[in-house]
Amino acid sequence: MTFPDVTHDWGVLKETVVGRVIDFTFPPELAAGVPAPLGFLPERTRQNMPRWAGKPWSEADPEGYGRCVEQVEELARFLTARGVRVHRPRVLSEDELDVYDGGFSMQTFVRDPMIVIGDRVIEAALRLPARFKERFGLRPVIEEAEARGARCSVMPPPAPVPVADLPTAVGPFLEGGDVLPMGRDILVGTGRTASDAAGARWLERLLGDDYRVHQVPLSERVIHLDDGLSTVREGLAVVCREQFTDGLPPPVADWELIDVSLHDAVNLLAGNSLVLAPGEVLVDERLTGLAEALTARDVTVHTLPYDAVTPFAGGFRCSHHPLVRKLPE
């Protein structure tokens, strides 16, 4: 059996990585305000961060921290109960946490530091320097994948720059939240907050002529393509039209589309569902309108609470990275 095996974002989820929540320290410089390049964060988070600056998360917001831990663990339990094999990143060491921006790091959003396409596993190049260290926790997963036959690649690690300079930083940058596989077509969101055109070209060279890599320019209001795009099954997608500066990408433009607003894409991660199988999804329990729209189109909808996770600009898709997805025969 080929391993890993991910050809479409809507295949039956068989094996995946799920993130974990760690008690990081908010950077002290946030006391002066949230830098403009972090404008993709939900509104409430940007309002709270200055008073959380310099504090461990468990001290700054103990109730939110505790609920975030529980909600991510419940996601792992939910998938395991469905028979999905679930891997977890290892906890970062103190030395690893000290790399760039002191003790600040997250391990929740495992979608971004790695990319799986076909039988390839790629260690990605994240634009935000504080996220560089996330790769370390995923390396045991990548090493196991390689031992099971994966073709593994590592992108050139980018040079760190101040957060204020992120929009003009020199890549290539490529993050898993911007990469959406659709068979031989691969969508790559590009912009000034995460992945860039150079990252998309790097991926195109790596994959070769068997794939068509489509650059999808994004608004600076979102961090990733999957803030506002979920392919629920072939022919049906959830989209936030406002995040696409050049219009919807051709591979999904003529599909049946369920629209979500930019406000909900940014603040509720409404476009960031976890596809369990073609026509079966997991969504945030707050998104009742989306759940009803999906159900009306014969989609099986599961819900879980995720309101303590989304304040950090990630939802259900961000919190897992598939290793095996199978299209039904």
C-alpha positions in Angstrom: 0.0 0.0 0.0 1.2 3.5 -0.9 2.0 5.6 2.2 1.2 8.4 2.6 -1.7 8.7 0.2 -3.5 12.0 -0.1 -4.8 12.9 -3.6 -8.0 14.9 -2.8 -9.1 16.9 0.2 -12.4 15.2 0.3 -11.3 11.5 0.5 -12.2 9.3 3.4 -9.9 10.2 6.3 -8.0 7.1 7.4 -4.9 8.4 9.1 -3.9 11.9 10.3 -1.9 14.0 12.6 -3.9 16.1 15.1 -2.3 19.0 16.9 -1.8 19.6 20.6 -2.1 22.6 22.8 0.9 23.9 24.7 1.2 26.7 27.3 3.2 29.3 25.4 4.1 32.8 26.5 2.7 35.8 24.6 5.5 38.0 23.2 6.1 41.0 25.5 6.2 43.4 22.5 2.5 42.9 22.0 1.9 45.3 24.9 2.4 48.1 22.4 -0.3 46.7 20.1 -0.7 43.9 17.5 1.4 44.6 14.4 -0.5 45.2 11.2 0.7 42.0 9.5 -1.2 40.0 12.1 -4.4 41.6 11.0 -5.7 38.2 10.0 -6.3 37.4 13.6 -9.9 37.4 14.8 -11.0 40.8 16.2 -11.4 39.7 19.8 -7.9 38.2 19.9 -6.4 41.4 18.6 -8.2 43.3 21.3 -7.0 41.0 24.1 -3.4 40.4 23.1 -1.9 43.7 24.5 -3.1 42.8 28.0 -1.8 39.2 27.6 1.6 40.3 26.5 4.5 38.7 28.4 2.3 36.2 30.2 1.9 32.4 29.9 -1.4 31.6 28.2 -2.6 29.6 31.2 -2.2 32.8 33.3 -3.4 35.4 30.8 -6.6 33.5 30.0 -6.9 30.4 32.2 -10.5 29.6 31.2 -9.8 29.9 27.5 -6.6 27.9 27.8 -8.3 25.0 29.6 -11.2 24.9 27.1 -8.8 25.0 24.2 -6.9 22.0 25.5 -10.2 20.1 26.0 -11.6 20.9 22.6 -8.4 19.8 20.7 -8.3 16.6 22.8 -12.0 16.0 22.0 -11.2 16.3 18.3 -8.5 13.6 18.7 -11.0 11.4 20.6 -13.7 11.9 18.0 -11.5 10.9 15.1 -10.1 7.9 17.0 -13.6 6.7 17.8 -14.3 6.7 14.0 -11.4 4.4 13.4 -9.0 7.0 12.2 -5.4 6.4 13.2 -4.3 9.5 15.0 -0.7 10.7 15.4 0.3 13.6 17.6 3.3 15.9 17.5 5.8 15.5 20.3 6.0 18.3 22.9 8.7 20.8 22.1 11.8 21.0 24.4 12.7 24.2 26.2 15.7 24.6 23.9 13.4 24.3 20.9 10.9 26.8 22.3 13.7 29.3 22.8 14.3 29.5 19.0 12.9 32.8 17.7 10.6 34.9 19.9 11.5 33.1 23.2 8.7 30.8 24.6 6.1 31.7 22.0 4.9 28.8 19.8 1.8 26.8 19.0 1.6 23.1 18.1 -2.2 23.2 17.5 -2.2 23.9 13.8 -0.3 21.0 12.4 -1.8 21.7 8.9 0.9 24.3 8.2 4.4 23.0 9.0 4.0 20.0 6.7 2.4 19.3 3.3 1.2 15.9 2.1 0.6 15.4 -1.6 0.3 11.8 -3.0 3.2 9.9 -1.4 5.2 13.0 -0.7 5.7 14.6 2.7 7.2 18.1 2.7 8.6 20.0 5.7 7.2 23.4 4.9 8.7 27.0 5.1 6.5 29.1 7.4 6.6 32.9 7.1 6.1 33.9 10.8 9.4 33.3 12.5 7.8 32.2 15.8 6.3 29.2 13.9 9.6 27.9 12.6 10.0 25.6 15.6 6.7 23.8 15.0 8.5 21.5 12.5 10.5 19.9 15.4 7.5 18.4 17.0 6.4 16.8 13.7 9.7 15.3 12.7 8.9 11.9 14.4 5.8 11.7 12.3 7.7 12.6 9.2 10.5 10.1 10.1 7.8 7.3 10.5 6.3 8.3 7.1 9.7 8.0 5.4 10.2 4.6 7.0 6.9 3.5 5.6 7.8 4.6 2.0 7.1 8.4 1.9 9.2 10.6 -0.4 10.3 13.4 2.0 11.5 16.8 1.2 12.5 19.9 3.2 12.0 23.4 1.9 14.8 25.9 2.4 14.2 27.5 5.9 13.6 31.2 5.5 15.6 33.9 7.2 13.7 35.4 10.2 12.6 39.0 10.0 10.7 41.2 12.4 6.9 40.7 12.3 6.4 44.3 10.9 8.5 43.3 7.9 6.6 40.0 7.1 4.7 41.4 4.1 8.0 42.2 2.3 10.0 39.2 3.5 11.8 37.1 0.9 10.7 33.5 0.6 10.0 31.0 -0.8 7.2 30.5 1.8 4.8 27.6 1.7 2.3 26.6 4.4 -0.1 23.7 4.5 -3.2 25.8 5.1 -2.6 27.3 1.6 -2.3 24.0 -0.2 -5.4 22.1 -1.3 -5.0 18.9 -3.4 -7.6 18.2 -6.1 -6.2 15.2 -7.9 -3.6 16.5 -10.4 -4.7 20.1 -9.7 -3.1 21.7 -6.6 -4.4 25.0 -5.4 -1.9 27.2 -3.5 -3.1 30.4 -1.8 -0.5 33.2 -2.2 -0.2 36.6 -0.6 1.8 38.7 2.0 0.9 36.8 5.2 1.8 33.2 4.6 2.7 31.4 1.3 4.0 33.4 -1.6 4.4 33.0 -5.4 7.9 31.7 -4.9 6.7 29.0 -2.7 4.1 27.9 -5.2 6.8 27.8 -7.9 9.0 25.7 -5.6 6.2 23.2 -5.2 5.5 23.2 -8.9 9.2 22.3 -9.6 9.2 19.6 -6.9 6.0 17.9 -8.2 6.9 18.1 -11.9 4.7 17.7 -14.9 2.3 15.2 -13.3 0.6 18.1 -11.5 -0.8 21.5 -12.3 -0.1 24.0 -9.5 -2.6 27.0 -9.5 -1.6 30.2 -7.7 -4.6 31.7 -5.9 -4.1 35.3 -4.7 -5.6 36.0 -1.3 -6.7 39.1 0.6 -4.5 40.2 3.5 -7.5 39.8 5.8 -7.0 36.0 5.8 -3.9 34.0 6.6 -4.6 30.9 4.5 -6.6 29.6 1.5 -8.5 27.3 3.9 -9.9 30.2 5.9 -12.5 30.4 3.2 -12.4 27.3 1.1 -13.6 23.7 1.9 -14.1 21.1 -0.8 -16.9 19.0 0.7 -17.1 16.6 -2.1 -16.5 16.8 -5.9 -18.7 19.5 -7.2 -19.6 21.1 -3.8 -17.5 23.6 -1.8 -17.9 26.2 1.0 -16.3 29.5 -0.1 -15.7 33.0 1.2 -15.7 34.9 -2.1 -14.2 38.1 -0.5 -10.9 36.4 0.2 -10.1 35.8 -3.4 -8.7 39.0 -4.9 -8.7 37.6 -8.5 -12.0 35.7 -8.2 -12.6 32.1 -7.5 -10.0 29.6 -8.7 -11.0 27.8 -12.0 -11.1 24.3 -10.5 -14.0 25.2 -8.2 -15.5 28.3 -9.9 -18.2 26.2 -11.7 -19.1 24.0 -8.7 -22.1 24.4 -6.5 -21.0 26.8 -3.8 -22.1 27.6 -0.2 -21.1 31.2 0.6 -19.8 32.4 4.0 -18.9 36.0 4.8 -15.4 37.4 5.3 -16.4 38.2 8.9 -17.3 34.6 9.6 -14.3 33.3 7.7 -11.9 35.4 9.9 -13.7 35.3 13.2 -15.3 31.9 13.2 -13.2 30.0 10.6 -16.4 29.2 8.8 -14.6 28.0 5.7 -12.3 25.7 7.7 -14.2 22.5 8.1 -12.8 19.0 8.5 -13.9 16.7 5.7 -14.3 13.2 7.0 -15.4 11.6 3.7 -17.1 12.8 0.5 -20.2 14.6 1.7 -19.4 14.2 5.4 -17.9 17.0 7.4 -17.2 18.2 10.9 -18.0 21.9 11.6 -17.9 24.3 14.6 -21.2 24.0 16.5 -21.7 27.7 16.4 -22.1 27.6 12.5 -25.7 26.6 12.5 -26.5 28.3 9.3 -23.7 26.5 7.5 -24.7 23.2 9.0 -28.3 23.7 7.7 -27.0 24.7 4.2 -24.8 21.6 4.1 -27.6 19.3 5.3 -29.9 20.7 2.7 -27.4 19.4 0.1 -27.4 15.9 1.5 -24.1 16.4 3.5 -23.8 14.5 6.8 -22.8 17.1 9.3 -21.1 16.5 12.7 -20.5 19.4 15.2 -18.1 19.9 18.1 -17.3 23.0 20.1 -14.3 24.8 18.8 -14.7 28.4 20.0 -11.6 28.3 22.2 -9.4 27.3 19.3 -10.5 29.6 16.6 -9.3 32.8 18.3 -5.8 31.9 17.1 -6.8 31.9 13.4 -7.3 28.2 13.0 -10.2 25.8 12.8 -10.8 22.1 12.3 -8.8 21.8 9.0 -5.9 23.6 10.5 -5.8 21.3 13.5 -5.2 18.1 11.5 -3.0 17.0 8.6 -4.1 13.9 6.7 -1.6 11.1 5.9 -4.1 8.8 4.3 -7.3 9.8 2.5 -9.1 7.3 0.2 -11.6 8.1 -2.5 -14.4 5.5 -2.5 -14.0 2.8 -5.2 
